[in-house]
């Protein structure tokens, strides 16, 4: 899964493409969506992102639905 630019510009691993599409539907730019989607390839990476998101929600005073 590569961008229209060709090469590895905007590359997203096939296993993470559903995460990439979800981020794009939320209006995120392609480059940031690809970076975030690719960051969650393994369980420890996803776990780290989940903890970071939890801290962000707490700081903003939001609760998980």
HELIX and SHEET records of a PDB file:
HELIX    1   1 UNK A   14  UNK A   16  5                                   3    
HELIX    2   2 UNK A   17  UNK A   25  1                                   9    
HELIX    3   3 UNK A   30  UNK A   39  1                                  10    
HELIX    4   4 UNK A   43  UNK A   60  1                                  18    
END                                                                             
